[in-house]
Amino acid sequence: MLNESTRREFLQATSAAMAAGTLGAATASAAQGAGGKLVVALVGCGGRGTHDAGLFKNTPGVELAYVCDVDEARRDSAARSLGVPAGRALADMRKVLDDKSVDIVIVATPDHWHSPAAILACDAGKHVYVEKPISHNIRESRLLVEAARRNKVHVQHGTQCRSTPMMIEAVKLLRDGIIGDVLSAKCWNIQRRGELPAGRDTDPPPGFDYDSWVGPATMIPYRTNRVHNRWTMWHHFGAGEAGNDGVHDLDYTRWGLGVDGHPTKVSALGGKYFFNDDQEFPDTQQATFEYASDAAPGSRRMLIYEQRLWTTNYPHQCDSGAEFYGTKGQMFLSRRGKVEVLADRNKPVEVTIAPGAQNDVLHVQNLCDAIRSGAKLNADALTGHLSTALCHWANIATRVGRSLTVDPQAEKVVGDDAANALVRREYREHWGTPRGA
């Protein structure tokens, strides 16, 4: 567990970055009681953010009260499309967090703001719906787990498969032993991405607060192909394609494999095999994770992740999927709404699961039900932390070019300073003057 001084250091950096001043944990709104209206604010008005906000707006008993973005054009467009009054389209997240009527904050910013913004929201007494990946690095999302617990608020991670009925039923079949003991699993994220257009360093455009967009990260120049354009593929702001899309596959594969905690060993290879452009993360990657409680037979599990971003040839005619290998058979499962089971000798097994793709609506409803009635959250902060950490472990092993031995309790790499430097990041010193200072 990270000590209090470490937590304070991080919160100081993020609070300064957002000029959040001394946001204290707010008293939960009375609207959170059973049947009460839930008031929601969106932070991050890109395509995914407006999609999420629309889901909440269309959920019974929910009011979308604010949209917030440091890009004036984006927040104004979101306000118009979502029917939010112009006076509630804000550039400053502090005003959202200061409003005690707000119950839920949607965090749909770039990756490097996901955990910092969610932590600030938790410390302001808000529940959070945070898009994937939950963090830019492993240390951040551990701090978010602690912030949610400390403030007794719900944090739902945007891995919507956890609320999808088909996926829930398929995982139950695995738990019930339909293919015996599941000892290993392989998932893939295979698709044809476009090349990142050439960029150049320039001044930020009018109406865009680049200083706040960079926020807690150290400052680097504005670049035309880095902001609003595949920032996921830059080390400084993103978590690569593993964090952008592969996290869904890693999450439901970890779930089906039935492993908790972090892996004990990680090996990964990859790089830019196809694209010759500015993006920094791999277009081709394979990572293997071993979970081991001890060395005895039957105690170890293996999870494999494959990524190719330059092809449309993929297993089972499905760009996103997983195969689970058991002692008595095999299951293919995909968030695209597909499931197939084979017994020994590849004999087909009929299953009575209604096909259904990833269900975003039910994921939003699950958070609202957890707030109102205490329903179990399907993808809480710890679940998001452990699944997103697989993306980070894979990227770390790929970047340093060697296998990792992980201490799951300390969340560190054993005997590897270079790898451990990537478990966290450097945060910007105080900038600007906090309100009220």
One Martini backbone bead per residue (centre of mass of N, CA, C, O) as a GRO file, in nm:
protein
  437
    1MET     BB    1   0.098   0.035   0.021
    2LEU     BB    2   0.059   0.360   0.001
    3ASN     BB    3   0.156   0.625   0.150
    4GLU     BB    4   0.060   0.933   0.256
    5SER     BB    5   0.289   1.101   0.123
    6THR     BB    6   0.241   0.992  -0.163
    7ARG     BB    7  -0.051   1.079  -0.191
    8ARG     BB    8  -0.003   1.383  -0.147
    9GLU     BB    9   0.184   1.431  -0.385
   10PHE     BB   10  -0.023   1.364  -0.602
   11LEU     BB   11  -0.254   1.558  -0.514
   12GLN     BB   12  -0.088   1.813  -0.541
   13ALA     BB   13  -0.041   1.793  -0.842
   14THR     BB   14  -0.338   1.771  -0.938
   15SER     BB   15  -0.452   2.017  -0.792
   16ALA     BB   16  -0.271   2.221  -0.924
   17ALA     BB   17  -0.342   2.159  -1.217
   18MET     BB   18  -0.662   2.231  -1.146
   19ALA     BB   19  -0.698   2.442  -0.931
   20ALA     BB   20  -0.864   2.307  -0.665
   21GLY     BB   21  -0.754   2.342  -0.398
   22THR     BB   22  -0.978   2.254  -0.109
   23LEU     BB   23  -1.118   1.981  -0.167
   24GLY     BB   24  -1.369   1.832  -0.007
   25ALA     BB   25  -1.561   1.607   0.117
   26ALA     BB   26  -1.874   1.560   0.036
   27THR     BB   27  -2.193   1.546   0.091
   28ALA     BB   28  -2.422   1.345   0.017
   29SER     BB   29  -2.681   1.341  -0.170
   30ALA     BB   30  -3.021   1.295  -0.130
   31ALA     BB   31  -3.067   1.184  -0.428
   32GLN     BB   32  -2.931   0.892  -0.367
   33GLY     BB   33  -3.170   0.777  -0.297
   34ALA     BB   34  -3.422   0.594  -0.344
   35GLY     BB   35  -3.545   0.729  -0.651
   36GLY     BB   36  -3.360   0.951  -0.694
   37LYS     BB   37  -3.203   1.200  -0.838
   38LEU     BB   38  -2.934   1.210  -1.071
   39VAL     BB   39  -2.641   1.406  -1.099
   40VAL     BB   40  -2.459   1.496  -1.398
   41ALA     BB   41  -2.111   1.512  -1.518
   42LEU     BB   42  -1.903   1.614  -1.786
   43VAL     BB   43  -1.555   1.515  -1.853
   44GLY     BB   44  -1.510   1.521  -2.169
   45CYS     BB   45  -1.609   1.610  -2.520
   46GLY     BB   46  -1.586   1.375  -2.683
   47GLY     BB   47  -1.713   1.103  -2.827
   48ARG     BB   48  -1.725   0.928  -2.568
   49GLY     BB   49  -1.844   1.135  -2.374
   50THR     BB   50  -2.112   1.190  -2.527
   51HIS     BB   51  -2.205   0.903  -2.517
   52ASP     BB   52  -2.217   0.867  -2.210
   53ALA     BB   53  -2.403   1.108  -2.150
   54GLY     BB   54  -2.643   0.996  -2.313
   55LEU     BB   55  -2.691   0.749  -2.134
   56PHE     BB   56  -2.758   0.902  -1.877
   57LYS     BB   57  -2.985   1.084  -1.986
   58ASN     BB   58  -3.157   0.805  -2.069
   59THR     BB   59  -3.180   0.756  -1.771
   60PRO     BB   60  -3.376   0.708  -1.529
   61GLY     BB   61  -3.333   0.965  -1.295
   62VAL     BB   62  -3.149   1.156  -1.486
   63GLU     BB   63  -2.925   1.444  -1.482
   64LEU     BB   64  -2.774   1.663  -1.712
   65ALA     BB   65  -2.582   1.950  -1.603
   66TYR     BB   66  -2.284   1.907  -1.734
   67VAL     BB   67  -2.013   2.041  -1.932
   68CYS     BB   68  -1.650   1.966  -1.974
   69ASP     BB   69  -1.387   2.168  -2.134
   70VAL     BB   70  -1.083   2.307  -2.276
   71ASP     BB   71  -1.258   2.303  -2.539
   72GLU     BB   72  -1.478   2.514  -2.667
   73ALA     BB   73  -1.595   2.362  -2.913
   74ARG     BB   74  -1.660   2.096  -2.768
   75ARG     BB   75  -1.846   2.196  -2.538
   76ASP     BB   76  -2.055   2.338  -2.721
   77SER     BB   77  -2.133   2.091  -2.886
   78ALA     BB   78  -2.223   1.916  -2.647
   79ALA     BB   79  -2.443   2.102  -2.539
   80ARG     BB   80  -2.621   2.092  -2.790
   81SER     BB   81  -2.654   1.777  -2.824
   82LEU     BB   82  -2.746   1.745  -2.496
   83GLY     BB   83  -2.909   1.997  -2.374
   84VAL     BB   84  -2.712   2.211  -2.247
   85PRO     BB   85  -2.667   2.486  -2.108
   86ALA     BB   86  -2.435   2.725  -2.167
   87GLY     BB   87  -2.384   2.786  -1.851
   88ARG     BB   88  -2.298   2.450  -1.835
   89ALA     BB   89  -2.038   2.516  -2.009
   90LEU     BB   90  -1.719   2.422  -1.903
   91ALA     BB   91  -1.362   2.469  -1.827
   92ASP     BB   92  -1.395   2.417  -1.505
   93MET     BB   93  -1.398   2.156  -1.280
   94ARG     BB   94  -1.440   2.297  -1.005
   95LYS     BB   95  -1.743   2.374  -1.042
   96VAL     BB   96  -1.845   2.087  -1.038
   97LEU     BB   97  -1.720   1.998  -0.758
   98ASP     BB   98  -1.870   2.234  -0.591
   99ASP     BB   99  -2.138   2.094  -0.664
  100LYS     BB  100  -2.347   1.923  -0.444
  101SER     BB  101  -2.560   1.808  -0.662
  102VAL     BB  102  -2.343   1.633  -0.767
  103ASP     BB  103  -2.302   1.276  -0.807
  104ILE     BB  104  -2.174   1.244  -1.106
  105VAL     BB  105  -1.863   1.172  -1.281
  106ILE     BB  106  -1.750   1.193  -1.604
  107VAL     BB  107  -1.447   1.041  -1.731
  108ALA     BB  108  -1.336   1.150  -2.080
  109THR     BB  109  -1.046   1.184  -2.109
  110PRO     BB  110  -0.748   1.159  -2.135
  111ASP     BB  111  -0.554   0.929  -1.981
  112HIS     BB  112  -0.378   1.130  -1.791
  113TRP     BB  113  -0.670   1.218  -1.642
  114HIS     BB  114  -0.833   0.990  -1.519
  115SER     BB  115  -0.727   0.961  -1.224
  116PRO     BB  116  -0.701   1.255  -1.131
  117ALA     BB  117  -1.003   1.331  -1.176
  118ALA     BB  118  -1.124   1.100  -1.006
  119ILE     BB  119  -0.993   1.177  -0.738
  120LEU     BB  120  -1.115   1.458  -0.715
  121ALA     BB  121  -1.406   1.357  -0.715
  122CYS     BB  122  -1.392   1.180  -0.466
  123ASP     BB  123  -1.293   1.420  -0.274
  124ALA     BB  124  -1.588   1.560  -0.350
  125GLY     BB  125  -1.811   1.313  -0.326
  126LYS     BB  126  -1.805   1.157  -0.597
  127HIS     BB  127  -1.907   0.973  -0.839
  128VAL     BB  128  -1.767   0.741  -1.096
  129TYR     BB  129  -1.717   0.747  -1.458
  130VAL     BB  130  -1.445   0.576  -1.603
  131GLU     BB  131  -1.261   0.550  -1.855
  132LYS     BB  132  -1.075   0.383  -2.063
  133PRO     BB  133  -0.822   0.374  -1.905
  134ILE     BB  134  -0.791   0.425  -1.564
  135SER     BB  135  -0.480   0.476  -1.650
  136HIS     BB  136  -0.137   0.568  -1.713
  137ASN     BB  137  -0.062   0.411  -1.442
  138ILE     BB  138  -0.032   0.209  -1.172
  139ARG     BB  139  -0.022   0.412  -0.937
  140GLU     BB  140  -0.278   0.577  -0.992
  141SER     BB  141  -0.499   0.348  -0.956
  142ARG     BB  142  -0.432   0.292  -0.666
  143LEU     BB  143  -0.516   0.576  -0.567
  144LEU     BB  144  -0.809   0.545  -0.660
  145VAL     BB  145  -0.888   0.312  -0.484
  146GLU     BB  146  -0.834   0.472  -0.218
  147ALA     BB  147  -1.030   0.708  -0.273
  148ALA     BB  148  -1.291   0.546  -0.282
  149ARG     BB  149  -1.266   0.429   0.005
  150ARG     BB  150  -1.227   0.691   0.170
  151ASN     BB  151  -1.514   0.823   0.041
  152LYS     BB  152  -1.742   0.619  -0.020
  153VAL     BB  153  -1.732   0.558  -0.339
  154HIS     BB  154  -1.814   0.511  -0.673
  155VAL     BB  155  -1.626   0.323  -0.930
  156GLN     BB  156  -1.666   0.305  -1.280
  157HIS     BB  157  -1.546   0.114  -1.530
  158GLY     BB  158  -1.517   0.111  -1.901
  159THR     BB  159  -1.592  -0.220  -1.882
  160GLN     BB  160  -1.884  -0.338  -2.020
  161CYS     BB  161  -1.872  -0.653  -2.003
  162ARG     BB  162  -1.952  -0.674  -1.694
  163SER     BB  163  -2.275  -0.599  -1.796
  164THR     BB  164  -2.298  -0.839  -1.995
  165PRO     BB  165  -2.491  -1.109  -2.012
  166MET     BB  166  -2.323  -1.302  -2.189
  167MET     BB  167  -2.061  -1.276  -2.021
  168ILE     BB  168  -2.174  -1.364  -1.749
  169GLU     BB  169  -2.268  -1.648  -1.842
  170ALA     BB  170  -1.995  -1.751  -1.949
  171VAL     BB  171  -1.838  -1.728  -1.684
  172LYS     BB  172  -2.020  -1.919  -1.527
  173LEU     BB  173  -1.953  -2.169  -1.694
  174LEU     BB  174  -1.658  -2.172  -1.617
  175ARG     BB  175  -1.707  -2.198  -1.309
  176ASP     BB  176  -1.884  -2.474  -1.357
  177GLY     BB  177  -1.694  -2.653  -1.569
  178ILE     BB  178  -1.740  -2.688  -1.889
  179ILE     BB  179  -1.391  -2.711  -1.928
  180GLY     BB  180  -1.297  -2.720  -1.657
  181ASP     BB  181  -0.989  -2.630  -1.587
  182VAL     BB  182  -0.862  -2.310  -1.620
  183LEU     BB  183  -0.520  -2.246  -1.728
  184SER     BB  184  -0.571  -2.085  -2.005
  185ALA     BB  185  -0.539  -1.776  -2.212
  186LYS     BB  186  -0.646  -1.599  -2.517
  187CYS     BB  187  -0.607  -1.275  -2.659
  188TRP     BB  188  -0.738  -1.019  -2.896
  189ASN     BB  189  -0.618  -0.725  -3.103
  190ILE     BB  190  -0.748  -0.699  -3.432
  191GLN     BB  191  -0.657  -0.442  -3.667
  192ARG     BB  192  -0.698  -0.155  -3.890
  193ARG     BB  193  -0.503   0.105  -3.874
  194GLY     BB  194  -0.403   0.418  -3.910
  195GLU     BB  195  -0.199   0.648  -3.993
  196LEU     BB  196  -0.013   0.893  -3.856
  197PRO     BB  197  -0.002   1.197  -3.912
  198ALA     BB  198   0.186   1.442  -3.966
  199GLY     BB  199   0.360   1.665  -3.748
  200ARG     BB  200   0.364   1.981  -3.553
  201ASP     BB  201   0.498   2.238  -3.379
  202THR     BB  202   0.276   2.462  -3.206
  203ASP     BB  203   0.044   2.663  -3.138
  204PRO     BB  204  -0.232   2.680  -2.995
  205PRO     BB  205  -0.545   2.712  -3.046
  206PRO     BB  206  -0.807   2.885  -3.021
  207GLY     BB  207  -0.993   2.784  -2.731
  208PHE     BB  208  -0.732   2.625  -2.613
  209ASP     BB  209  -0.624   2.473  -2.304
  210TYR     BB  210  -0.324   2.329  -2.288
  211ASP     BB  211  -0.232   2.346  -1.995
  212SER     BB  212  -0.482   2.182  -1.887
  213TRP     BB  213  -0.453   1.934  -2.065
  214VAL     BB  214  -0.183   1.846  -1.943
  215GLY     BB  215  -0.159   1.917  -1.647
  216PRO     BB  216   0.010   1.679  -1.455
  217ALA     BB  217   0.192   1.675  -1.673
  218THR     BB  218   0.454   1.732  -1.833
  219MET     BB  219   0.577   1.964  -2.042
  220ILE     BB  220   0.489   1.981  -2.387
  221PRO     BB  221   0.448   2.044  -2.693
  222TYR     BB  222   0.243   2.131  -2.919
  223ARG     BB  223   0.076   1.892  -3.141
  224THR     BB  224  -0.113   1.821  -3.419
  225ASN     BB  225  -0.090   1.477  -3.362
  226ARG     BB  226  -0.173   1.471  -3.027
  227VAL     BB  227  -0.437   1.636  -3.029
  228HIS     BB  228  -0.724   1.477  -3.107
  229ASN     BB  229  -0.487   1.255  -3.224
  230ARG     BB  230  -0.380   0.981  -3.095
  231TRP     BB  231  -0.274   1.009  -2.784
  232THR     BB  232  -0.257   0.702  -2.712
  233MET     BB  233   0.041   0.682  -2.886
  234TRP     BB  234   0.166   0.838  -2.638
  235HIS     BB  235   0.352   0.819  -2.360
  236HIS     BB  236   0.262   1.091  -2.213
  237PHE     BB  237  -0.079   1.021  -2.252
  238GLY     BB  238  -0.080   0.708  -2.297
  239ALA     BB  239  -0.146   0.323  -2.348
  240GLY     BB  240  -0.208   0.247  -2.607
  241GLU     BB  241  -0.380  -0.012  -2.753
  242ALA     BB  242  -0.404  -0.177  -2.496
  243GLY     BB  243  -0.560   0.065  -2.348
  244ASN     BB  244  -0.777   0.145  -2.561
  245ASP     BB  245  -0.884  -0.175  -2.641
  246GLY     BB  246  -0.742  -0.428  -2.505
  247VAL     BB  247  -0.865  -0.400  -2.218
  248HIS     BB  248  -1.123  -0.556  -2.272
  249ASP     BB  249  -0.989  -0.833  -2.328
  250LEU     BB  250  -0.824  -0.853  -2.069
  251ASP     BB  251  -1.061  -0.838  -1.875
  252TYR     BB  252  -1.239  -1.090  -1.965
  253THR     BB  253  -1.003  -1.289  -1.943
  254ARG     BB  254  -0.938  -1.259  -1.647
  255TRP     BB  255  -1.219  -1.333  -1.554
  256GLY     BB  256  -1.237  -1.621  -1.685
  257LEU     BB  257  -0.970  -1.728  -1.547
  258GLY     BB  258  -0.978  -1.640  -1.230
  259VAL     BB  259  -0.792  -1.383  -1.161
  260ASP     BB  260  -0.610  -1.220  -0.912
  261GLY     BB  261  -0.434  -0.969  -0.918
  262HIS     BB  262  -0.110  -1.000  -1.007
  263PRO     BB  263   0.131  -1.091  -1.178
  264THR     BB  264   0.460  -1.250  -1.157
  265LYS     BB  265   0.493  -1.270  -1.477
  266VAL     BB  266   0.651  -1.092  -1.764
  267SER     BB  267   0.621  -1.106  -2.123
  268ALA     BB  268   0.749  -0.908  -2.413
  269LEU     BB  269   0.677  -0.823  -2.756
  270GLY     BB  270   0.757  -0.545  -2.982
  271GLY     BB  271   0.635  -0.294  -3.228
  272LYS     BB  272   0.712  -0.126  -3.531
  273TYR     BB  273   0.633  -0.316  -3.814
  274PHE     BB  274   0.459  -0.103  -4.008
  275PHE     BB  275   0.472   0.177  -3.902
  276ASN     BB  276   0.594   0.515  -4.028
  277ASP     BB  277   0.568   0.712  -3.755
  278ASP     BB  278   0.504   0.887  -3.452
  279GLN     BB  279   0.418   0.663  -3.301
  280GLU     BB  280   0.522   0.481  -2.993
  281PHE     BB  281   0.358   0.240  -2.999
  282PRO     BB  282   0.267  -0.060  -3.075
  283ASP     BB  283   0.143  -0.261  -3.358
  284THR     BB  284   0.307  -0.505  -3.226
  285GLN     BB  285   0.200  -0.760  -2.983
  286GLN     BB  286   0.326  -0.980  -2.712
  287ALA     BB  287   0.182  -1.114  -2.408
  288THR     BB  288   0.283  -1.273  -2.095
  289PHE     BB  289   0.104  -1.411  -1.811
  290GLU     BB  290   0.181  -1.509  -1.473
  291TYR     BB  291   0.005  -1.695  -1.230
  292ALA     BB  292   0.133  -1.747  -0.882
  293SER     BB  293   0.108  -1.886  -0.564
  294ASP     BB  294   0.282  -2.133  -0.661
  295ALA     BB  295   0.468  -2.423  -0.787
  296ALA     BB  296   0.232  -2.595  -0.803
  297PRO     BB  297   0.035  -2.789  -0.951
  298GLY     BB  298  -0.256  -2.585  -1.035
  299SER     BB  299  -0.159  -2.271  -0.950
  300ARG     BB  300  -0.129  -2.189  -1.245
  301ARG     BB  301  -0.154  -1.911  -1.483
  302MET     BB  302  -0.231  -1.812  -1.831
  303LEU     BB  303  -0.186  -1.501  -2.023
  304ILE     BB  304  -0.262  -1.390  -2.358
  305TYR     BB  305  -0.151  -1.117  -2.579
  306GLU     BB  306  -0.271  -0.989  -2.896
  307GLN     BB  307  -0.127  -0.751  -3.150
  308ARG     BB  308  -0.273  -0.614  -3.460
  309LEU     BB  309  -0.276  -0.300  -3.674
  310TRP     BB  310  -0.262  -0.439  -4.006
  311THR     BB  311  -0.533  -0.628  -4.000
  312THR     BB  312  -0.826  -0.857  -4.106
  313ASN     BB  313  -0.693  -1.120  -3.983
  314TYR     BB  314  -0.885  -1.337  -3.770
  315PRO     BB  315  -1.009  -1.510  -3.536
  316HIS     BB  316  -1.331  -1.612  -3.592
  317GLN     BB  317  -1.399  -1.347  -3.739
  318CYS     BB  318  -1.258  -1.168  -3.488
  319ASP     BB  319  -1.109  -0.884  -3.351
  320SER     BB  320  -1.242  -0.973  -3.068
  321GLY     BB  321  -1.097  -1.212  -2.834
  322ALA     BB  322  -1.127  -1.547  -2.669
  323GLU     BB  323  -0.943  -1.827  -2.532
  324PHE     BB  324  -1.029  -2.110  -2.338
  325TYR     BB  325  -0.830  -2.349  -2.150
  326GLY     BB  326  -0.920  -2.671  -2.061
  327THR     BB  327  -0.928  -3.001  -1.936
  328LYS     BB  328  -1.233  -3.032  -2.117
  329GLY     BB  329  -1.173  -2.774  -2.311
  330GLN     BB  330  -1.328  -2.495  -2.505
  331MET     BB  331  -1.350  -2.127  -2.529
  332PHE     BB  332  -1.525  -1.885  -2.717
  333LEU     BB  333  -1.499  -1.520  -2.674
  334SER     BB  334  -1.700  -1.216  -2.744
  335ARG     BB  335  -1.793  -0.874  -2.748
  336ARG     BB  336  -1.952  -0.930  -3.032
  337GLY     BB  337  -2.149  -1.190  -2.957
  338LYS     BB  338  -1.964  -1.458  -2.899
  339VAL     BB  339  -2.009  -1.826  -2.856
  340GLU     BB  340  -1.796  -2.122  -2.800
  341VAL     BB  341  -1.803  -2.485  -2.741
  342LEU     BB  342  -1.558  -2.737  -2.651
  343ALA     BB  343  -1.474  -3.046  -2.621
  344ASP     BB  344  -1.331  -3.307  -2.647
  345ARG     BB  345  -1.213  -3.332  -2.963
  346ASN     BB  346  -1.393  -3.084  -3.063
  347LYS     BB  347  -1.674  -3.108  -2.942
  348PRO     BB  348  -1.964  -2.975  -2.959
  349VAL     BB  349  -2.135  -2.735  -2.744
  350GLU     BB  350  -2.435  -2.656  -2.625
  351VAL     BB  351  -2.557  -2.324  -2.570
  352THR     BB  352  -2.794  -2.099  -2.377
  353ILE     BB  353  -2.685  -1.818  -2.508
  354ALA     BB  354  -2.752  -1.503  -2.566
  355PRO     BB  355  -2.661  -1.299  -2.787
  356GLY     BB  356  -2.432  -1.016  -2.700
  357ALA     BB  357  -2.312  -0.720  -2.691
  358GLN     BB  358  -2.179  -0.472  -2.562
  359ASN     BB  359  -2.326  -0.304  -2.260
  360ASP     BB  360  -2.363   0.026  -2.182
  361VAL     BB  361  -2.637   0.066  -2.044
  362LEU     BB  362  -2.599  -0.139  -1.803
  363HIS     BB  363  -2.348   0.001  -1.684
  364VAL     BB  364  -2.489   0.258  -1.599
  365GLN     BB  365  -2.715   0.128  -1.431
  366ASN     BB  366  -2.531  -0.006  -1.221
  367LEU     BB  367  -2.435   0.254  -1.090
  368CYS     BB  368  -2.712   0.364  -1.008
  369ASP     BB  369  -2.786   0.114  -0.832
  370ALA     BB  370  -2.550   0.139  -0.633
  371ILE     BB  371  -2.633   0.416  -0.523
  372ARG     BB  372  -2.939   0.359  -0.447
  373SER     BB  373  -2.920   0.016  -0.345
  374GLY     BB  374  -2.633  -0.145  -0.334
  375ALA     BB  375  -2.533  -0.260  -0.572
  376LYS     BB  376  -2.313  -0.434  -0.739
  377LEU     BB  377  -2.026  -0.358  -0.880
  378ASN     BB  378  -1.883  -0.460  -1.186
  379ALA     BB  379  -1.638  -0.211  -1.223
  380ASP     BB  380  -1.436  -0.134  -1.018
  381ALA     BB  381  -1.141   0.007  -0.935
  382LEU     BB  382  -0.991  -0.262  -0.892
  383THR     BB  383  -1.067  -0.397  -1.154
  384GLY     BB  384  -0.945  -0.174  -1.335
  385HIS     BB  385  -0.657  -0.186  -1.224
  386LEU     BB  386  -0.587  -0.489  -1.289
  387SER     BB  387  -0.646  -0.476  -1.597
  388THR     BB  388  -0.476  -0.223  -1.677
  389ALA     BB  389  -0.203  -0.331  -1.573
  390LEU     BB  390  -0.155  -0.522  -1.812
  391CYS     BB  391  -0.091  -0.301  -2.011
  392HIS     BB  392   0.149  -0.185  -1.853
  393TRP     BB  393   0.323  -0.437  -1.828
  394ALA     BB  394   0.351  -0.482  -2.132
  395ASN     BB  395   0.478  -0.204  -2.200
  396ILE     BB  396   0.722  -0.227  -2.016
  397ALA     BB  397   0.848  -0.487  -2.133
  398THR     BB  398   0.876  -0.371  -2.419
  399ARG     BB  399   1.054  -0.119  -2.355
  400VAL     BB  400   1.293  -0.282  -2.196
  401GLY     BB  401   1.334  -0.582  -2.323
  402ARG     BB  402   1.207  -0.765  -2.077
  403SER     BB  403   1.148  -0.953  -1.827
  404LEU     BB  404   0.921  -0.981  -1.543
  405THR     BB  405   0.926  -0.953  -1.187
  406VAL     BB  406   0.650  -0.953  -0.971
  407ASP     BB  407   0.521  -0.769  -0.697
  408PRO     BB  408   0.196  -0.771  -0.613
  409GLN     BB  409   0.189  -0.605  -0.345
  410ALA     BB  410   0.394  -0.364  -0.436
  411GLU     BB  411   0.381  -0.297  -0.741
  412LYS     BB  412   0.661  -0.429  -0.851
  413VAL     BB  413   0.979  -0.470  -0.977
  414VAL     BB  414   1.226  -0.696  -0.954
  415GLY     BB  415   1.533  -0.560  -0.997
  416ASP     BB  416   1.410  -0.288  -1.183
  417ASP     BB  417   1.445   0.039  -1.231
  418ALA     BB  418   1.343   0.096  -1.519
  419ALA     BB  419   1.064  -0.033  -1.481
  420ASN     BB  420   0.976   0.126  -1.222
  421ALA     BB  421   0.970   0.408  -1.363
  422LEU     BB  422   0.692   0.303  -1.526
  423VAL     BB  423   0.484   0.275  -1.282
  424ARG     BB  424   0.526   0.575  -1.303
  425ARG     BB  425   0.537   0.937  -1.278
  426GLU     BB  426   0.592   1.260  -1.362
  427TYR     BB  427   0.501   1.562  -1.207
  428ARG     BB  428   0.391   1.866  -1.201
  429GLU     BB  429   0.434   2.147  -1.086
  430HIS     BB  430   0.310   2.410  -0.979
  431TRP     BB  431   0.034   2.583  -1.147
  432GLY     BB  432  -0.081   2.844  -1.079
  433THR     BB  433  -0.370   2.967  -0.894
  434PRO     BB  434  -0.555   2.884  -0.658
  435ARG     BB  435  -0.850   2.907  -0.550
  436GLY     BB  436  -0.818   3.109  -0.258
  437ALA     BB  437  -0.491   3.170  -0.232
   0.00000   0.00000   0.00000
